[in-house]
Amino acid sequence: MKKNIVITGTSRGVGFELVKKLAEAGHEILALSRNTKPTEELNLANITSISTDLSDMNNLDKVVDFIENSWKKVDILINNAGKLINKPFSELTSIDFEEVYKVNVFAVAELTKKVLPFMPEKSHVVTISSMGGIQGSMKFPGLAAYSSAKGAVITLSELLAEEYKEQQIAFNVLALGAVQTEMLEEAFPGYQAPLSASEMADYIFDFSLNGNKYYNGKTLQVSSSTP
């Protein structure tokens, strides 16, 4: 059955691959990213690309306008966008923390809040976190802002699953291990991840469409290595 799916962070990496795979499967996609060129160049009629700076909350009003005027409902929201700053803690400024939290936490909360009124029963909100946000997992130095933000959205999703369970809207988190993306290469040049963006997108594709039948308020660790 065709779904209306909102995805953030769609210009590259896992988000771009997800847009491609879900659109090719016949779903209606709203792709949100500052750079809309990659998704526009796919030339698929069922993809709408809106240039969105998630760190600016005012940008989210145009998303609501589109949903109100064109779709009326949203079946799946995938909070995929992420910002990573790799610096020793002693060098991380309050501005760095704010920038990372704006995209990885505040935008997730704000966009979810704006989309929820359009979500019917059996809808699914999937938030992409990181193994770095899991308590007890191996941590990488330099990611104090990023990994702590990824931990915050795990708790946020657990709370929302509780608050919206009577509406039968499911909230789940996928804590990803290392994936070979441009963001990883920028932060850790030369590091070789075990999975490609396309392979990870295959997993998220299935989970976003079906995971809410089996899970709610859960965080799944999508990583082939032990924490």
C-alpha positions in Angstrom: 0.0 0.0 0.0 1.3 3.4 -0.9 2.5 5.6 2.0 3.2 9.3 2.4 6.7 9.4 3.9 8.7 12.5 5.2 12.5 12.0 5.3 15.1 14.5 6.5 18.7 14.8 5.5 18.2 13.5 1.9 21.0 15.1 -0.1 23.5 12.4 0.4 24.3 9.2 2.3 21.6 7.0 3.8 18.9 9.6 3.4 19.4 10.0 -0.3 19.5 6.2 -0.8 16.3 5.9 1.2 14.5 8.4 -0.9 15.5 6.6 -4.0 14.5 3.1 -2.8 11.1 4.2 -1.2 10.2 6.3 -4.3 11.0 3.5 -6.7 8.8 1.2 -4.6 5.9 3.6 -5.3 5.6 5.6 -2.1 5.1 9.4 -2.0 8.2 11.1 -0.6 8.7 14.5 0.9 12.5 15.0 0.9 13.8 17.7 3.3 17.4 18.9 2.9 19.2 22.2 2.5 20.5 20.9 -0.9 17.6 19.6 -3.0 19.5 19.0 -6.2 20.4 15.3 -5.7 16.7 14.3 -5.1 15.4 16.6 -7.8 17.8 15.0 -10.3 16.2 11.6 -9.7 13.3 13.0 -11.8 10.6 11.0 -10.1 7.1 12.4 -10.0 6.4 11.0 -6.5 9.3 12.9 -4.8 8.7 16.5 -3.6 12.0 18.2 -2.5 11.8 21.2 -0.2 14.9 23.1 0.7 14.9 23.1 4.5 17.5 24.3 7.0 16.5 22.2 10.1 18.5 24.4 12.4 16.0 27.2 11.6 12.7 26.3 13.1 10.9 28.9 10.9 11.8 26.7 7.9 9.5 24.0 9.1 6.3 26.0 8.4 6.7 25.4 4.7 6.7 21.6 5.4 3.4 22.0 7.3 2.0 24.0 4.4 2.9 21.3 1.9 1.3 18.6 4.0 -1.8 20.6 4.6 -2.3 21.5 1.0 -1.1 18.4 -0.9 -1.1 15.3 1.3 -3.5 15.8 4.3 -1.8 12.9 6.1 1.7 11.5 6.8 2.2 7.7 7.4 5.9 7.6 8.2 8.4 10.3 9.4 12.0 9.4 9.2 14.2 11.7 11.2 17.5 11.0 9.5 19.3 14.3 9.3 22.4 14.6 11.4 25.2 17.0 12.1 28.6 15.8 13.4 31.4 17.8 14.8 34.6 15.9 15.7 36.7 17.9 18.1 38.4 17.2 21.5 36.1 18.2 24.3 38.4 20.9 25.4 38.0 22.6 22.0 34.2 22.2 21.7 32.5 25.5 22.1 29.0 26.2 23.3 28.2 27.2 19.7 29.4 23.8 18.5 27.1 22.1 21.0 24.2 24.3 20.0 24.7 23.6 16.3 24.8 19.9 16.8 21.8 19.8 19.2 19.8 22.1 16.9 19.8 19.5 14.1 20.1 16.3 16.0 17.7 17.0 18.9 15.7 20.3 18.6 14.7 19.8 14.9 13.7 16.2 15.6 11.4 17.3 18.4 10.0 20.3 16.5 9.4 18.5 13.1 7.8 15.6 14.9 5.5 17.9 16.8 4.5 19.7 13.6 3.9 16.4 11.6 2.1 14.5 14.4 -1.3 16.2 13.9 -1.3 14.7 10.3 -0.4 11.2 11.4 -3.3 8.6 11.6 -3.4 5.4 13.7 -0.7 2.9 12.9 1.7 5.6 11.7 5.4 5.3 12.4 8.1 7.8 13.5 11.6 6.4 13.0 14.5 8.4 14.4 18.0 7.6 13.3 20.5 7.6 16.2 23.9 6.2 16.6 25.7 3.5 18.5 27.5 6.3 20.2 24.3 7.3 21.8 23.8 3.9 23.5 24.8 3.7 27.2 27.6 1.2 27.6 28.7 1.2 23.9 32.2 1.9 22.9 32.7 5.7 22.5 34.9 7.6 20.1 36.8 10.6 21.5 35.9 13.9 19.8 32.2 13.1 19.6 31.0 14.6 22.9 28.4 16.8 21.2 27.3 14.4 18.6 27.0 11.2 20.6 25.3 12.9 23.6 22.7 14.4 21.2 22.1 11.0 19.7 21.5 9.7 23.3 19.0 12.5 23.9 16.7 11.5 21.0 16.6 7.9 22.2 15.0 9.1 25.5 12.8 11.5 23.6 11.4 8.7 21.5 10.7 6.5 24.5 8.7 9.4 26.0 6.8 10.1 22.8 5.9 6.4 22.5 4.3 6.6 25.9 2.5 9.9 25.2 1.0 8.8 21.9 0.3 5.2 22.5 -3.5 5.8 22.8 -3.3 7.4 19.3 -1.5 4.2 18.2 1.4 6.1 16.7 4.7 4.1 17.1 8.1 5.7 17.8 11.2 3.7 17.3 14.9 4.5 17.1 17.6 2.8 15.0 21.1 3.3 16.5 23.4 2.8 13.6 26.9 1.5 13.7 29.5 2.9 11.2 28.2 3.4 7.7 30.4 4.5 4.7 28.9 8.0 4.1 30.3 11.4 3.2 29.7 12.5 6.8 31.8 9.7 8.2 34.6 10.4 5.7 34.6 14.1 6.7 34.8 13.3 10.4 37.1 10.3 10.2 39.1 10.4 6.9 40.2 7.0 5.7 38.0 5.0 8.1 36.4 2.0 6.4 32.9 1.2 7.6 31.5 -2.3 7.3 28.3 -1.2 5.5 27.5 1.1 2.5 24.8 3.7 2.7 22.7 1.7 0.2 22.9 -1.5 2.4 21.9 0.4 5.5 19.0 2.1 3.5 17.7 -1.4 2.6 17.4 -2.2 6.3 15.7 1.2 7.2 13.4 0.8 4.2 11.9 -2.4 5.6 11.9 -1.2 9.2 10.1 2.1 8.5 7.3 0.3 6.6 6.9 -2.7 9.0 8.8 -2.1 12.3 5.8 -0.5 14.0 4.0 -3.9 13.9 6.6 -5.3 16.2 8.1 -2.4 18.2 7.1 0.7 20.0 9.3 2.9 22.2 12.3 0.7 21.3 15.9 1.3 20.2 17.4 -1.3 17.9 21.1 -1.5 17.6 21.9 -1.8 13.9 25.5 -2.7 14.2 27.5 -5.9 13.4 30.0 -5.2 16.1 29.6 -5.5 19.9 29.2 -2.2 21.8 
